[in-house]
Amino acid sequence: MLQTVNLTKNYGKLTAVNQLNLEVKAGELFGFLGPNGAGKTTTIKMMAGILTPTQGQVFLDGINVHRNPVQAKSLLAYVPDQPNLYEKLSPREFLSFIADIYRMDRTTAERQSSHWLELFNLSDRADELMGGFSHGMKQKVSLIAALLHEPRVLFLDEPTVGLDPRSARMIKDLLRTLCQKGVTVFMSTHILEIAERMCDRIGIIQNGQLLALGSMEELRTQTHHGQSIDGSTLTLEDLFLELTGGAEYEEISQGLEE
């Protein structure tokens, strides 16, 4: 469903993403992890057609995202970590605007909007201007807008940031349900526990380079044969720190053991 071929983004002499090759299947929940500045958001924006690659290609269901942007974007939705909404609109007005962009049938759009607003506990705030909303409320509206046209590929950049525990749990359950229906979810997150529990496969990136790729079991076999220094099974946090910290992390771990 989702494929990148030698995907690269340069900013002058800085290479933010370097020759990234990935394939994500339909119905897969893929976690994309990395330290701050690793290239995660740049990668997602290129995949979603927001940034133009310096080199390489992105395909959604065989469609080249940058050569056929309108066709590709009809299949996808993107939720950034910082919602950028029209604050002089209400959620209901904003969702109507989004539905018009995707040329949705008005009756279907209104039914979908009402369903998601109720599910996210926003029905009683649906006609208020969004300028007074908290970050978490704006994040919910952004998620609803992304789901409105029933995308086949969903890009999420830190989807649970700013959400209360109930909403965060609902998002996690929702993502698994979407994947069971065949939707591909590509998610960046700093919350490693979420990625470990939820994701079918995980990619770890640093300095624009893909360091590791696979399921949790596959990642474990790539590091100390699946065991930490003390012999316990490696968690995703262990794997992440070792892969992105290298010898420095191992030295600190050994120092703590002593």
N, C-alpha and C positions, 0 to 999 in steps of 0.2 A: 504493500500500500504506500509506504513512504521510503524513498531511497535518495541518498546523497552520493554524488560521484565527484571525488577530488574537490570537495567544497572548501573554498579558501576566501578569506577576507583580510585585506591589507589596509592599514591606515598609515600611509607614508612608509616608513621603515618598520613599523610595528605590524606583525602578523598576528591578528586576533584569533583566526581559525586557520589551521594549516592542513590541507589535503584530507579532509574528513570524509570517510566512506562508511555509511551506515545503511542498514536495511531494517525496517520495522514492519511487522506483519499486521494485517487487518485483525482487529480485536485484541491487540497487544497493548499492555500498559507498560510503557518504557520510561524508566527513570534516568534523567540526565544530570549527573552530579559533577561538582568541581569547586575549587576554592573561588573566592571573589576574584573577578578579572580573568577567569579561566577561558572564557569565550562562550559560555552557555547562552546568554541572552542574544549575542550576536548570531549564533547558530540558529536559534529559534526564529529570529527575525528574518534571516535569509530563507529558512524553510517556509515561512509564512508569506514570503514575497514582499516583505516590508523593506528589506535591504537587498541591494544588488550585489551578488558575489563578485569578487575580483577574478575568480576562476572557479570552474566547476559547475555542477548542475544539481537541481533538486527536482524530483519527480513525485507526484501524488497520483497514485493509480495509473501510472504511465504517462501522466500529463506533465510537461515541463512547466514548472511554476513561473519561470521568468519569460518564457516565450509565449505562453498562453495564460497570462495572469488572471483574466476574468473567469475562464473555465476552471482553473485550479482553485481560485479563491471561493468559488461557489461550493467547494467540497470541504473547506476548512473553516476553523474558527480559532482565534488567538486571544488569550486573556493575559495581559501583562501584569507584572507585580505591582505596578502603580496605576490604578484605574484612571483613565483620562476621559471623563464624561462631560456632557454639556450641563453645567450646573444650573442653568436657567430653565431646564426642562425637568419634568417629573419623570419617575421611572416609566409610567405608562406611556407618556409622550415619546420618551427615548426608545422604548421597545417598538412603538409604532413606526418610528423613523427607521430603525434597523430592519424591520419587516419589509418596509418599502424598498430598501436597498437590495434585499434579496428577492424582491418581487413575489412575496408570499401572498397567498389569498388572505384577504382581510379577516374573514371569519376564523380561519385556521390560526392566524397570527394572534387574534384576540383571545382565542381559547388557550393557546400555548402560553401567552403572557400571563393570563389569570392563573393557570396551573402552576407555573414556576414562581410567580409572586407569592402565592399561597404557601408553596412548599418551603420557600426561603423566609417565611414570616414577614413579608413586606406588603401584604395586601392593604393593611391599614395606613401605609405610608406611600401608596402607589401614586397619589395625586399631589404629593408635596414636592417642592423644588429640591433637587439633589444637592444644591449648594450647602445645605445645612446637615448633610449626611456625614456620618463617621466614615473612616477608611473601610471598616468592615462592611458597612452597608453599601458603599460604592462598589466594593469587591463583589458582593452578591449580585448587584445589578449588572455588573460587567459579565459575570458568569451566566446569568440568565440571557443576556444579549447574545452570548456565544452559542448557547444551546438552542436558541429560538428556531433556527432554520434546520436543525437536526444535522449537524455536520458529520462527515465521515472521518475526519481527522481533527483532533482537538489538541491545540498547543497551549500548555499552561506553564506560566513562569511564576513559581512560588504561589500556588493557588490558595494555600491556607493562611497566608500572612494576613493578620488583622481580623481573622474570623474568631468568634467565640467557640468554645469546645463543642457545643452542640452542632453548630454549622460546619465546623471542620470535620466532625464525624460523618455528617450527612454528605459532605463532598466526597469523602473517601468511599462511602457506600455507593454513591451515585456513579463514581468513576468505574467501579467494578461492574455495576449494572450496565453501563454504556459499553464497556468492553465485551461483556457477554452478548450484547446485541450486534457486535461487529465493528464498533467504533474504535479507531486507533487513537490512543492517548499518549502524547509525548510531553512529559512533565519534568520540569526543573524544580528541585527543592533542596534546601539546606537541612531539612529535618530528616536525618538519616533513618530514624525509626520508621517513619512513614514509607520511605522508599523500600526498606528491607521487608516490611510486611506486605506491601501492596504490589510492587512491580514484578512483572514477569521476567524482565531483563533490565540490566543497568549498564550504562556507559559512564565512565569516569574520565573527565577531560582536565587537562592542566596546560596552561600556556598555549592553548589552541590545538594541542595534540591529544588524541584519544589514547589514554593509558591502558584501559581495560574495558572489556565488553563481555557480558554474559549474564546468566542467572546467578543467584547467590552461590549455588554449589560450584558453578564453573569459575566464579571469581575466587572462591576459597582455594581451589586447586592451583590457582596461579600464584598464591602467596603462602609460603611455609607449609604446603600440602594441607591447607585447611585448618592449621592449628596455630595458636599464638605461642609466644615464648613460654608461657606457663602450662602449655598443653591443652588449654580450653579451645572450644570451637570459635573461630573468628566471627565476630559480628561485622556488619557493614561499616560501622564506625572504625573498627580495627583495620579493615581493608582499606578504607578511604584514607586514613591517616598514614598508613604505611606506604600506599601507592603515591600519595601526594607529598609526603614528608621524607620518604626514603631513609637514608642512613641516619638522618637527624632524629626521626621518630624512633627508630630502633634503639639508638643510643639512649634516648630519654627513657624508653620503656625498660631497658636493662638497668638504668640508674635507679628507677623506681623499685624494681624488684630487689635490688641490693639494699 
